[in-house]
Amino acid sequence: MNKGQRAGDSALAIDVEQGKSYYWCSCGKSSKQPFCDGSHKGTEFKPLTYKAELTKRVFFCVCKQTNDQPFCDGSHNKK
């Protein structure tokens, strides 16, 4: 899968709830970063579903360049 456009230059910390599904924006066009708002329609991109195994804080990628989707791996530091 190709990587989406940059939607920011840092990760977003989100408190997730065990058992809940989250739909990470992979295209970078969503106005509800880091989550999908359907802006990918008509492109090759689709949201990535993340189901939280534990209630905790996770760091979702916003630059869309990560190799550990949907999580930040520091790729935003490698412009």
mmCIF file of the N, C-alpha and C atoms, coordinates in Angstrom:
data_MODEL
# 
_entry.id   MODEL 
# 
loop_
_atom_site.group_PDB 
_atom_site.id 
_atom_site.type_symbol 
_atom_site.label_atom_id 
_atom_site.label_alt_id 
_atom_site.label_comp_id 
_atom_site.label_asym_id 
_atom_site.label_entity_id 
_atom_site.label_seq_id 
_atom_site.pdbx_PDB_ins_code 
_atom_site.Cartn_x 
_atom_site.Cartn_y 
_atom_site.Cartn_z 
_atom_site.occupancy 
_atom_site.B_iso_or_equiv 
_atom_site.pdbx_formal_charge 
_atom_site.auth_seq_id 
_atom_site.auth_comp_id 
_atom_site.auth_asym_id 
_atom_site.auth_atom_id 
_atom_site.pdbx_PDB_model_num 
ATOM 1   N N  . MET A 1 1  ? 0.834   -1.179 0.000  1.00 0.00 ? 1  MET A N  1 
ATOM 2   C CA . MET A 1 1  ? 0.000   0.000  0.000  1.00 0.00 ? 1  MET A CA 1 
ATOM 3   C C  . MET A 1 1  ? 0.882   1.246  0.000  1.00 0.00 ? 1  MET A C  1 
ATOM 4   N N  . ASN A 1 2  ? 0.508   2.230  -0.797 1.00 0.00 ? 2  ASN A N  1 
ATOM 5   C CA . ASN A 1 2  ? 1.214   3.504  -0.802 1.00 0.00 ? 2  ASN A CA 1 
ATOM 6   C C  . ASN A 1 2  ? 0.930   4.244  0.491  1.00 0.00 ? 2  ASN A C  1 
ATOM 7   N N  . LYS A 1 3  ? 1.785   5.195  0.789  1.00 0.00 ? 3  LYS A N  1 
ATOM 8   C CA . LYS A 1 3  ? 1.602   5.987  2.001  1.00 0.00 ? 3  LYS A CA 1 
ATOM 9   C C  . LYS A 1 3  ? 0.869   7.268  1.654  1.00 0.00 ? 3  LYS A C  1 
ATOM 10  N N  . GLY A 1 4  ? -0.002  7.686  2.562  1.00 0.00 ? 4  GLY A N  1 
ATOM 11  C CA . GLY A 1 4  ? -0.828  8.864  2.342  1.00 0.00 ? 4  GLY A CA 1 
ATOM 12  C C  . GLY A 1 4  ? -0.060  10.161 2.493  1.00 0.00 ? 4  GLY A C  1 
ATOM 13  N N  . GLN A 1 5  ? -0.790  11.248 2.250  1.00 0.00 ? 5  GLN A N  1 
ATOM 14  C CA . GLN A 1 5  ? -0.180  12.568 2.389  1.00 0.00 ? 5  GLN A CA 1 
ATOM 15  C C  . GLN A 1 5  ? -0.014  12.928 3.857  1.00 0.00 ? 5  GLN A C  1 
ATOM 16  N N  . ARG A 1 6  ? 0.985   13.733 4.151  1.00 0.00 ? 6  ARG A N  1 
ATOM 17  C CA . ARG A 1 6  ? 1.249   14.158 5.526  1.00 0.00 ? 6  ARG A CA 1 
ATOM 18  C C  . ARG A 1 6  ? 0.080   14.987 6.031  1.00 0.00 ? 6  ARG A C  1 
ATOM 19  N N  . ALA A 1 7  ? -0.402  14.633 7.201  1.00 0.00 ? 7  ALA A N  1 
ATOM 20  C CA . ALA A 1 7  ? -1.483  15.389 7.834  1.00 0.00 ? 7  ALA A CA 1 
ATOM 21  C C  . ALA A 1 7  ? -0.974  16.103 9.079  1.00 0.00 ? 7  ALA A C  1 
ATOM 22  N N  . GLY A 1 8  ? 0.288   15.945 9.380  1.00 0.00 ? 8  GLY A N  1 
ATOM 23  C CA . GLY A 1 8  ? 0.894   16.564 10.550 1.00 0.00 ? 8  GLY A CA 1 
ATOM 24  C C  . GLY A 1 8  ? 2.318   16.087 10.707 1.00 0.00 ? 8  GLY A C  1 
ATOM 25  N N  . ASP A 1 9  ? 2.985   16.647 11.698 1.00 0.00 ? 9  ASP A N  1 
ATOM 26  C CA . ASP A 1 9  ? 4.393   16.318 11.912 1.00 0.00 ? 9  ASP A CA 1 
ATOM 27  C C  . ASP A 1 9  ? 4.678   15.730 13.280 1.00 0.00 ? 9  ASP A C  1 
ATOM 28  N N  . SER A 1 10 ? 3.673   15.097 13.865 1.00 0.00 ? 10 SER A N  1 
ATOM 29  C CA . SER A 1 10 ? 3.872   14.455 15.166 1.00 0.00 ? 10 SER A CA 1 
ATOM 30  C C  . SER A 1 10 ? 2.806   13.388 15.353 1.00 0.00 ? 10 SER A C  1 
ATOM 31  N N  . ALA A 1 11 ? 2.936   12.653 16.412 1.00 0.00 ? 11 ALA A N  1 
ATOM 32  C CA . ALA A 1 11 ? 1.931   11.641 16.749 1.00 0.00 ? 11 ALA A CA 1 
ATOM 33  C C  . ALA A 1 11 ? 0.815   12.294 17.559 1.00 0.00 ? 11 ALA A C  1 
ATOM 34  N N  . LEU A 1 12 ? -0.347  11.644 17.586 1.00 0.00 ? 12 LEU A N  1 
ATOM 35  C CA . LEU A 1 12 ? -1.436  12.078 18.452 1.00 0.00 ? 12 LEU A CA 1 
ATOM 36  C C  . LEU A 1 12 ? -1.671  11.006 19.502 1.00 0.00 ? 12 LEU A C  1 
ATOM 37  N N  . ALA A 1 13 ? -1.608  11.408 20.758 1.00 0.00 ? 13 ALA A N  1 
ATOM 38  C CA . ALA A 1 13 ? -1.859  10.485 21.866 1.00 0.00 ? 13 ALA A CA 1 
ATOM 39  C C  . ALA A 1 13 ? -3.362  10.387 22.068 1.00 0.00 ? 13 ALA A C  1 
ATOM 40  N N  . ILE A 1 14 ? -3.872  9.166  22.017 1.00 0.00 ? 14 ILE A N  1 
ATOM 41  C CA . ILE A 1 14 ? -5.304  8.916  22.174 1.00 0.00 ? 14 ILE A CA 1 
ATOM 42  C C  . ILE A 1 14 ? -5.499  7.842  23.229 1.00 0.00 ? 14 ILE A C  1 
ATOM 43  N N  . ASP A 1 15 ? -6.414  8.087  24.149 1.00 0.00 ? 15 ASP A N  1 
ATOM 44  C CA . ASP A 1 15 ? -6.779  7.073  25.137 1.00 0.00 ? 15 ASP A CA 1 
ATOM 45  C C  . ASP A 1 15 ? -7.822  6.158  24.500 1.00 0.00 ? 15 ASP A C  1 
ATOM 46  N N  . VAL A 1 16 ? -7.454  4.901  24.286 1.00 0.00 ? 16 VAL A N  1 
ATOM 47  C CA . VAL A 1 16 ? -8.359  3.933  23.660 1.00 0.00 ? 16 VAL A CA 1 
ATOM 48  C C  . VAL A 1 16 ? -8.984  3.040  24.726 1.00 0.00 ? 16 VAL A C  1 
ATOM 49  N N  . GLU A 1 17 ? -10.146 2.494  24.392 1.00 0.00 ? 17 GLU A N  1 
ATOM 50  C CA . GLU A 1 17 ? -10.865 1.627  25.319 1.00 0.00 ? 17 GLU A CA 1 
ATOM 51  C C  . GLU A 1 17 ? -10.822 0.182  24.839 1.00 0.00 ? 17 GLU A C  1 
ATOM 52  N N  . GLN A 1 18 ? -10.560 -0.714 25.762 1.00 0.00 ? 18 GLN A N  1 
ATOM 53  C CA . GLN A 1 18 ? -10.492 -2.144 25.454 1.00 0.00 ? 18 GLN A CA 1 
ATOM 54  C C  . GLN A 1 18 ? -11.754 -2.585 24.718 1.00 0.00 ? 18 GLN A C  1 
ATOM 55  N N  . GLY A 1 19 ? -11.561 -3.326 23.624 1.00 0.00 ? 19 GLY A N  1 
ATOM 56  C CA . GLY A 1 19 ? -12.653 -3.886 22.846 1.00 0.00 ? 19 GLY A CA 1 
ATOM 57  C C  . GLY A 1 19 ? -13.257 -2.948 21.818 1.00 0.00 ? 19 GLY A C  1 
ATOM 58  N N  . LYS A 1 20 ? -12.920 -1.678 21.849 1.00 0.00 ? 20 LYS A N  1 
ATOM 59  C CA . LYS A 1 20 ? -13.469 -0.705 20.908 1.00 0.00 ? 20 LYS A CA 1 
ATOM 60  C C  . LYS A 1 20 ? -12.613 -0.665 19.647 1.00 0.00 ? 20 LYS A C  1 
ATOM 61  N N  . SER A 1 21 ? -13.260 -0.477 18.495 1.00 0.00 ? 21 SER A N  1 
ATOM 62  C CA . SER A 1 21 ? -12.555 -0.372 17.218 1.00 0.00 ? 21 SER A CA 1 
ATOM 63  C C  . SER A 1 21 ? -12.376 1.088  16.844 1.00 0.00 ? 21 SER A C  1 
ATOM 64  N N  . TYR A 1 22 ? -11.211 1.385  16.271 1.00 0.00 ? 22 TYR A N  1 
ATOM 65  C CA . TYR A 1 22 ? -10.853 2.715  15.816 1.00 0.00 ? 22 TYR A CA 1 
ATOM 66  C C  . TYR A 1 22 ? -10.438 2.602  14.356 1.00 0.00 ? 22 TYR A C  1 
ATOM 67  N N  . TYR A 1 23 ? -10.809 3.588  13.548 1.00 0.00 ? 23 TYR A N  1 
ATOM 68  C CA . TYR A 1 23 ? -10.555 3.536  12.118 1.00 0.00 ? 23 TYR A CA 1 
ATOM 69  C C  . TYR A 1 23 ? -9.565  4.636  11.741 1.00 0.00 ? 23 TYR A C  1 
ATOM 70  N N  . TRP A 1 24 ? -8.309  4.227  11.623 1.00 0.00 ? 24 TRP A N  1 
ATOM 71  C CA . TRP A 1 24 ? -7.205  5.140  11.357 1.00 0.00 ? 24 TRP A CA 1 
ATOM 72  C C  . TRP A 1 24 ? -7.213  5.588  9.902  1.00 0.00 ? 24 TRP A C  1 
ATOM 73  N N  . CYS A 1 25 ? -7.089  6.873  9.683  1.00 0.00 ? 25 CYS A N  1 
ATOM 74  C CA . CYS A 1 25 ? -7.007  7.441  8.334  1.00 0.00 ? 25 CYS A CA 1 
ATOM 75  C C  . CYS A 1 25 ? -5.654  7.086  7.728  1.00 0.00 ? 25 CYS A C  1 
ATOM 76  N N  . SER A 1 26 ? -5.669  6.435  6.579  1.00 0.00 ? 26 SER A N  1 
ATOM 77  C CA . SER A 1 26 ? -4.416  6.088  5.906  1.00 0.00 ? 26 SER A CA 1 
ATOM 78  C C  . SER A 1 26 ? -4.086  7.045  4.764  1.00 0.00 ? 26 SER A C  1 
ATOM 79  N N  . CYS A 1 27 ? -5.069  7.839  4.317  1.00 0.00 ? 27 CYS A N  1 
ATOM 80  C CA . CYS A 1 27 ? -4.842  8.722  3.167  1.00 0.00 ? 27 CYS A CA 1 
ATOM 81  C C  . CYS A 1 27 ? -4.256  10.072 3.563  1.00 0.00 ? 27 CYS A C  1 
ATOM 82  N N  . GLY A 1 28 ? -4.521  10.508 4.796  1.00 0.00 ? 28 GLY A N  1 
ATOM 83  C CA . GLY A 1 28 ? -4.024  11.798 5.264  1.00 0.00 ? 28 GLY A CA 1 
ATOM 84  C C  . GLY A 1 28 ? -4.961  12.959 4.970  1.00 0.00 ? 28 GLY A C  1 
ATOM 85  N N  . LYS A 1 29 ? -6.116  12.694 4.352  1.00 0.00 ? 29 LYS A N  1 
ATOM 86  C CA . LYS A 1 29 ? -7.033  13.772 3.957  1.00 0.00 ? 29 LYS A CA 1 
ATOM 87  C C  . LYS A 1 29 ? -8.133  14.047 4.980  1.00 0.00 ? 29 LYS A C  1 
ATOM 88  N N  . SER A 1 30 ? -8.291  13.194 5.956  1.00 0.00 ? 30 SER A N  1 
ATOM 89  C CA . SER A 1 30 ? -9.366  13.345 6.937  1.00 0.00 ? 30 SER A CA 1 
ATOM 90  C C  . SER A 1 30 ? -9.222  14.629 7.743  1.00 0.00 ? 30 SER A C  1 
ATOM 91  N N  . SER A 1 31 ? -10.340 15.260 8.033  1.00 0.00 ? 31 SER A N  1 
ATOM 92  C CA . SER A 1 31 ? -10.332 16.447 8.895  1.00 0.00 ? 31 SER A CA 1 
ATOM 93  C C  . SER A 1 31 ? -10.463 16.041 10.356 1.00 0.00 ? 31 SER A C  1 
ATOM 94  N N  . LYS A 1 32 ? -10.558 14.732 10.618 1.00 0.00 ? 32 LYS A N  1 
ATOM 95  C CA . LYS A 1 32 ? -10.706 14.212 11.978 1.00 0.00 ? 32 LYS A CA 1 
ATOM 96  C C  . LYS A 1 32 ? -9.494  13.371 12.372 1.00 0.00 ? 32 LYS A C  1 
ATOM 97  N N  . GLN A 1 33 ? -8.303  13.823 12.024 1.00 0.00 ? 33 GLN A N  1 
ATOM 98  C CA . GLN A 1 33 ? -7.074  13.078 12.302 1.00 0.00 ? 33 GLN A CA 1 
ATOM 99  C C  . GLN A 1 33 ? -6.977  12.692 13.771 1.00 0.00 ? 33 GLN A C  1 
ATOM 100 N N  . PRO A 1 34 ? -6.514  11.490 14.070 1.00 0.00 ? 34 PRO A N  1 
ATOM 101 C CA . PRO A 1 34 ? -5.919  10.525 13.154 1.00 0.00 ? 34 PRO A CA 1 
ATOM 102 C C  . PRO A 1 34 ? -6.936  9.559  12.564 1.00 0.00 ? 34 PRO A C  1 
ATOM 103 N N  . PHE A 1 35 ? -8.217  9.863  12.729 1.00 0.00 ? 35 PHE A N  1 
ATOM 104 C CA . PHE A 1 35 ? -9.258  8.917  12.326 1.00 0.00 ? 35 PHE A CA 1 
ATOM 105 C C  . PHE A 1 35 ? -9.896  9.280  10.990 1.00 0.00 ? 35 PHE A C  1 
ATOM 106 N N  . CYS A 1 36 ? -10.499 8.288  10.373 1.00 0.00 ? 36 CYS A N  1 
ATOM 107 C CA . CYS A 1 36 ? -11.111 8.410  9.060  1.00 0.00 ? 36 CYS A CA 1 
ATOM 108 C C  . CYS A 1 36 ? -12.432 9.193  9.121  1.00 0.00 ? 36 CYS A C  1 
ATOM 109 N N  . ASP A 1 37 ? -12.642 10.055 8.125  1.00 0.00 ? 37 ASP A N  1 
ATOM 110 C CA . ASP A 1 37 ? -13.925 10.734 7.966  1.00 0.00 ? 37 ASP A CA 1 
ATOM 111 C C  . ASP A 1 37 ? -14.522 10.469 6.587  1.00 0.00 ? 37 ASP A C  1 
ATOM 112 N N  . GLY A 1 38 ? -13.936 9.515  5.850  1.00 0.00 ? 38 GLY A N  1 
ATOM 113 C CA . GLY A 1 38 ? -14.439 9.158  4.525  1.00 0.00 ? 38 GLY A CA 1 
ATOM 114 C C  . GLY A 1 38 ? -13.811 9.942  3.382  1.00 0.00 ? 38 GLY A C  1 
ATOM 115 N N  . SER A 1 39 ? -12.855 10.804 3.677  1.00 0.00 ? 39 SER A N  1 
ATOM 116 C CA . SER A 1 39 ? -12.227 11.625 2.635  1.00 0.00 ? 39 SER A CA 1 
ATOM 117 C C  . SER A 1 39 ? -11.457 10.811 1.605  1.00 0.00 ? 39 SER A C  1 
ATOM 118 N N  . HIS A 1 40 ? -11.186 9.547  1.882  1.00 0.00 ? 40 HIS A N  1 
ATOM 119 C CA . HIS A 1 40 ? -10.430 8.684  0.966  1.00 0.00 ? 40 HIS A CA 1 
ATOM 120 C C  . HIS A 1 40 ? -11.277 8.216  -0.222 1.00 0.00 ? 40 HIS A C  1 
ATOM 121 N N  . LYS A 1 41 ? -12.578 8.429  -0.181 1.00 0.00 ? 41 LYS A N  1 
ATOM 122 C CA . LYS A 1 41 ? -13.454 7.927  -1.253 1.00 0.00 ? 41 LYS A CA 1 
ATOM 123 C C  . LYS A 1 41 ? -12.936 8.362  -2.621 1.00 0.00 ? 41 LYS A C  1 
ATOM 124 N N  . GLY A 1 42 ? -12.873 7.399  -3.536 1.00 0.00 ? 42 GLY A N  1 
ATOM 125 C CA . GLY A 1 42 ? -12.374 7.659  -4.875 1.00 0.00 ? 42 GLY A CA 1 
ATOM 126 C C  . GLY A 1 42 ? -10.865 7.509  -5.000 1.00 0.00 ? 42 GLY A C  1 
ATOM 127 N N  . THR A 1 43 ? -10.202 7.071  -3.927 1.00 0.00 ? 43 THR A N  1 
ATOM 128 C CA . THR A 1 43 ? -8.758  6.850  -3.964 1.00 0.00 ? 43 THR A CA 1 
ATOM 129 C C  . THR A 1 43 ? -8.478  5.376  -3.689 1.00 0.00 ? 43 THR A C  1 
ATOM 130 N N  . GLU A 1 44 ? -7.213  5.010  -3.711 1.00 0.00 ? 44 GLU A N  1 
ATOM 131 C CA . GLU A 1 44 ? -6.810  3.640  -3.405 1.00 0.00 ? 44 GLU A CA 1 
ATOM 132 C C  . GLU A 1 44 ? -6.789  3.355  -1.905 1.00 0.00 ? 44 GLU A C  1 
ATOM 133 N N  . PHE A 1 45 ? -6.957  4.388  -1.083 1.00 0.00 ? 45 PHE A N  1 
ATOM 134 C CA . PHE A 1 45 ? -6.825  4.247  0.359  1.00 0.00 ? 45 PHE A CA 1 
ATOM 135 C C  . PHE A 1 45 ? -8.116  3.805  1.040  1.00 0.00 ? 45 PHE A C  1 
ATOM 136 N N  . LYS A 1 46 ? -7.933  3.097  2.142  1.00 0.00 ? 46 LYS A N  1 
ATOM 137 C CA . LYS A 1 46 ? -9.033  2.652  2.993  1.00 0.00 ? 46 LYS A CA 1 
ATOM 138 C C  . LYS A 1 46 ? -8.580  2.817  4.435  1.00 0.00 ? 46 LYS A C  1 
ATOM 139 N N  . PRO A 1 47 ? -9.520  3.028  5.355  1.00 0.00 ? 47 PRO A N  1 
ATOM 140 C CA . PRO A 1 47 ? -9.104  3.140  6.751  1.00 0.00 ? 47 PRO A CA 1 
ATOM 141 C C  . PRO A 1 47 ? -8.577  1.807  7.270  1.00 0.00 ? 47 PRO A C  1 
ATOM 142 N N  . LEU A 1 48 ? -7.662  1.886  8.212  1.00 0.00 ? 48 LEU A N  1 
ATOM 143 C CA . LEU A 1 48 ? -7.128  0.697  8.862  1.00 0.00 ? 48 LEU A CA 1 
ATOM 144 C C  . LEU A 1 48 ? -7.840  0.549  10.201 1.00 0.00 ? 48 LEU A C  1 
ATOM 145 N N  . THR A 1 49 ? -8.410  -0.618 10.432 1.00 0.00 ? 49 THR A N  1 
ATOM 146 C CA . THR A 1 49 ? -9.128  -0.873 11.674 1.00 0.00 ? 49 THR A CA 1 
ATOM 147 C C  . THR A 1 49 ? -8.163  -1.322 12.759 1.00 0.00 ? 49 THR A C  1 
ATOM 148 N N  . TYR A 1 50 ? -8.227  -0.641 13.891 1.00 0.00 ? 50 TYR A N  1 
ATOM 149 C CA . TYR A 1 50 ? -7.443  -1.009 15.069 1.00 0.00 ? 50 TYR A CA 1 
ATOM 150 C C  . TYR A 1 50 ? -8.430  -1.309 16.187 1.00 0.00 ? 50 TYR A C  1 
ATOM 151 N N  . LYS A 1 51 ? -8.376  -2.514 16.726 1.00 0.00 ? 51 LYS A N  1 
ATOM 152 C CA . LYS A 1 51 ? -9.227  -2.889 17.851 1.00 0.00 ? 51 LYS A CA 1 
ATOM 153 C C  . LYS A 1 51 ? -8.354  -2.935 19.102 1.00 0.00 ? 51 LYS A C  1 
ATOM 154 N N  . ALA A 1 52 ? -8.699  -2.100 20.060 1.00 0.00 ? 52 ALA A N  1 
ATOM 155 C CA . ALA A 1 52 ? -7.904  -1.987 21.284 1.00 0.00 ? 52 ALA A CA 1 
ATOM 156 C C  . ALA A 1 52 ? -8.021  -3.257 22.123 1.00 0.00 ? 52 ALA A C  1 
ATOM 157 N N  . GLU A 1 53 ? -6.883  -3.838 22.448 1.00 0.00 ? 53 GLU A N  1 
ATOM 158 C CA . GLU A 1 53 ? -6.856  -5.022 23.306 1.00 0.00 ? 53 GLU A CA 1 
ATOM 159 C C  . GLU A 1 53 ? -6.879  -4.641 24.778 1.00 0.00 ? 53 GLU A C  1 
ATOM 160 N N  . LEU A 1 54 ? -6.413  -3.425 25.074 1.00 0.00 ? 54 LEU A N  1 
ATOM 161 C CA . LEU A 1 54 ? -6.370  -2.917 26.447 1.00 0.00 ? 54 LEU A CA 1 
ATOM 162 C C  . LEU A 1 54 ? -6.812  -1.459 26.449 1.00 0.00 ? 54 LEU A C  1 
ATOM 163 N N  . THR A 1 55 ? -7.307  -0.997 27.583 1.00 0.00 ? 55 THR A N  1 
ATOM 164 C CA . THR A 1 55 ? -7.568  0.424  27.756 1.00 0.00 ? 55 THR A CA 1 
ATOM 165 C C  . THR A 1 55 ? -6.230  1.065  28.113 1.00 0.00 ? 55 THR A C  1 
ATOM 166 N N  . LYS A 1 56 ? -5.774  1.981  27.257 1.00 0.00 ? 56 LYS A N  1 
ATOM 167 C CA . LYS A 1 56 ? -4.469  2.614  27.456 1.00 0.00 ? 56 LYS A CA 1 
ATOM 168 C C  . LYS A 1 56 ? -4.325  3.780  26.499 1.00 0.00 ? 56 LYS A C  1 
ATOM 169 N N  . ARG A 1 57 ? -3.228  4.484  26.621 1.00 0.00 ? 57 ARG A N  1 
ATOM 170 C CA . ARG A 1 57 ? -2.901  5.584  25.703 1.00 0.00 ? 57 ARG A CA 1 
ATOM 171 C C  . ARG A 1 57 ? -1.985  5.041  24.617 1.00 0.00 ? 57 ARG A C  1 
ATOM 172 N N  . VAL A 1 58 ? -2.348  5.318  23.372 1.00 0.00 ? 58 VAL A N  1 
ATOM 173 C CA . VAL A 1 58 ? -1.519  4.921  22.239 1.00 0.00 ? 58 VAL A CA 1 
ATOM 174 C C  . VAL A 1 58 ? -1.204  6.158  21.409 1.00 0.00 ? 58 VAL A C  1 
ATOM 175 N N  . PHE A 1 59 ? -0.163  6.059  20.604 1.00 0.00 ? 59 PHE A N  1 
ATOM 176 C CA . PHE A 1 59 ? 0.280   7.188  19.794 1.00 0.00 ? 59 PHE A CA 1 
ATOM 177 C C  . PHE A 1 59 ? 0.053   6.852  18.320 1.00 0.00 ? 59 PHE A C  1 
ATOM 178 N N  . PHE A 1 60 ? -1.001  7.445  17.763 1.00 0.00 ? 60 PHE A N  1 
ATOM 179 C CA . PHE A 1 60 ? -1.355  7.220  16.363 1.00 0.00 ? 60 PHE A CA 1 
ATOM 180 C C  . PHE A 1 60 ? -0.530  8.133  15.460 1.00 0.00 ? 60 PHE A C  1 
ATOM 181 N N  . CYS A 1 61 ? -0.085  7.585  14.345 1.00 0.00 ? 61 CYS A N  1 
ATOM 182 C CA . CYS A 1 61 ? 0.672   8.329  13.347 1.00 0.00 ? 61 CYS A CA 1 
ATOM 183 C C  . CYS A 1 61 ? -0.236  9.335  12.642 1.00 0.00 ? 61 CYS A C  1 
ATOM 184 N N  . VAL A 1 62 ? 0.274   10.541 12.435 1.00 0.00 ? 62 VAL A N  1 
ATOM 185 C CA . VAL A 1 62 ? -0.447  11.552 11.673 1.00 0.00 ? 62 VAL A CA 1 
ATOM 186 C C  . VAL A 1 62 ? 0.309   11.906 10.388 1.00 0.00 ? 62 VAL A C  1 
ATOM 187 N N  . CYS A 1 63 ? 1.604   11.620 10.336 1.00 0.00 ? 63 CYS A N  1 
ATOM 188 C CA . CYS A 1 63 ? 2.364   11.950 9.124  1.00 0.00 ? 63 CYS A CA 1 
ATOM 189 C C  . CYS A 1 63 ? 2.100   10.948 8.002  1.00 0.00 ? 63 CYS A C  1 
ATOM 190 N N  . LYS A 1 64 ? 1.553   9.784  8.350  1.00 0.00 ? 64 LYS A N  1 
ATOM 191 C CA . LYS A 1 64 ? 1.189   8.718  7.398  1.00 0.00 ? 64 LYS A CA 1 
ATOM 192 C C  . LYS A 1 64 ? 2.385   8.046  6.745  1.00 0.00 ? 64 LYS A C  1 
ATOM 193 N N  . GLN A 1 65 ? 3.582   8.297  7.262  1.00 0.00 ? 65 GLN A N  1 
ATOM 194 C CA . GLN A 1 65 ? 4.793   7.704  6.697  1.00 0.00 ? 65 GLN A CA 1 
ATOM 195 C C  . GLN A 1 65 ? 5.307   6.524  7.517  1.00 0.00 ? 65 GLN A C  1 
ATOM 196 N N  . THR A 1 66 ? 4.624   6.189  8.592  1.00 0.00 ? 66 THR A N  1 
ATOM 197 C CA . THR A 1 66 ? 5.049   5.126  9.489  1.00 0.00 ? 66 THR A CA 1 
ATOM 198 C C  . THR A 1 66 ? 5.117   3.764  8.795  1.00 0.00 ? 66 THR A C  1 
ATOM 199 N N  . ASN A 1 67 ? 5.992   2.934  9.286  1.00 0.00 ? 67 ASN A N  1 
ATOM 200 C CA . ASN A 1 67 ? 6.067   1.542  8.837  1.00 0.00 ? 67 ASN A CA 1 
ATOM 201 C C  . ASN A 1 67 ? 5.390   0.627  9.848  1.00 0.00 ? 67 ASN A C  1 
ATOM 202 N N  . ASP A 1 68 ? 4.738   1.219  10.845 1.00 0.00 ? 68 ASP A N  1 
ATOM 203 C CA . ASP A 1 68 ? 4.061   0.472  11.906 1.00 0.00 ? 68 ASP A CA 1 
ATOM 204 C C  . ASP A 1 68 ? 2.602   0.941  12.022 1.00 0.00 ? 68 ASP A C  1 
ATOM 205 N N  . GLN A 1 69 ? 1.918   1.009  10.892 1.00 0.00 ? 69 GLN A N  1 
ATOM 206 C CA . GLN A 1 69 ? 0.537   1.512  10.872 1.00 0.00 ? 69 GLN A CA 1 
ATOM 207 C C  . GLN A 1 69 ? -0.347  0.766  11.860 1.00 0.00 ? 69 GLN A C  1 
ATOM 208 N N  . PRO A 1 70 ? -1.150  1.456  12.632 1.00 0.00 ? 70 PRO A N  1 
ATOM 209 C CA . PRO A 1 70 ? -1.465  2.877  12.628 1.00 0.00 ? 70 PRO A CA 1 
ATOM 210 C C  . PRO A 1 70 ? -0.642  3.696  13.621 1.00 0.00 ? 70 PRO A C  1 
ATOM 211 N N  . PHE A 1 71 ? 0.401   3.105  14.151 1.00 0.00 ? 71 PHE A N  1 
ATOM 212 C CA . PHE A 1 71 ? 1.145   3.745  15.238 1.00 0.00 ? 71 PHE A CA 1 
ATOM 213 C C  . PHE A 1 71 ? 2.340   4.536  14.730 1.00 0.00 ? 71 PHE A C  1 
ATOM 214 N N  . CYS A 1 72 ? 2.716   5.550  15.490 1.00 0.00 ? 72 CYS A N  1 
ATOM 215 C CA . CYS A 1 72 ? 3.884   6.367  15.184 1.00 0.00 ? 72 CYS A CA 1 
ATOM 216 C C  . CYS A 1 72 ? 5.156   5.551  15.388 1.00 0.00 ? 72 CYS A C  1 
ATOM 217 N N  . ASP A 1 73 ? 6.060   5.627  14.430 1.00 0.00 ? 73 ASP A N  1 
ATOM 218 C CA . ASP A 1 73 ? 7.371   4.988  14.590 1.00 0.00 ? 73 ASP A CA 1 
ATOM 219 C C  . ASP A 1 73 ? 8.499   6.013  14.451 1.00 0.00 ? 73 ASP A C  1 
ATOM 220 N N  . GLY A 1 74 ? 8.140   7.297  14.527 1.00 0.00 ? 74 GLY A N  1 
ATOM 221 C CA . GLY A 1 74 ? 9.136   8.358  14.417 1.00 0.00 ? 74 GLY A CA 1 
ATOM 222 C C  . GLY A 1 74 ? 9.462   8.784  12.999 1.00 0.00 ? 74 GLY A C  1 
ATOM 223 N N  . SER A 1 75 ? 8.752   8.251  12.013 1.00 0.00 ? 75 SER A N  1 
ATOM 224 C CA . SER A 1 75 ? 9.039   8.596  10.620 1.00 0.00 ? 75 SER A CA 1 
ATOM 225 C C  . SER A 1 75 ? 8.869   10.083 10.325 1.00 0.00 ? 75 SER A C  1 
ATOM 226 N N  . HIS A 1 76 ? 8.059   10.788 11.128 1.00 0.00 ? 76 HIS A N  1 
ATOM 227 C CA . HIS A 1 76 ? 7.874   12.221 10.909 1.00 0.00 ? 76 HIS A CA 1 
ATOM 228 C C  . HIS A 1 76 ? 9.166   12.996 11.145 1.00 0.00 ? 76 HIS A C  1 
ATOM 229 N N  . ASN A 1 77 ? 10.138  12.371 11.785 1.00 0.00 ? 77 ASN A N  1 
ATOM 230 C CA . ASN A 1 77 ? 11.428  13.016 12.008 1.00 0.00 ? 77 ASN A CA 1 
ATOM 231 C C  . ASN A 1 77 ? 12.375  12.824 10.834 1.00 0.00 ? 77 ASN A C  1 
ATOM 232 N N  . LYS A 1 78 ? 11.972  12.009 9.857  1.00 0.00 ? 78 LYS A N  1 
ATOM 233 C CA . LYS A 1 78 ? 12.822  11.684 8.704  1.00 0.00 ? 78 LYS A CA 1 
ATOM 234 C C  . LYS A 1 78 ? 12.265  12.320 7.441  1.00 0.00 ? 78 LYS A C  1 
ATOM 235 N N  . LYS A 1 79 ? 12.193  13.622 7.412  1.00 0.00 ? 79 LYS A N  1 
ATOM 236 C CA . LYS A 1 79 ? 11.614  14.340 6.259  1.00 0.00 ? 79 LYS A CA 1 
ATOM 237 C C  . LYS A 1 79 ? 12.474  14.166 5.093  1.00 0.00 ? 79 LYS A C  1 
# 
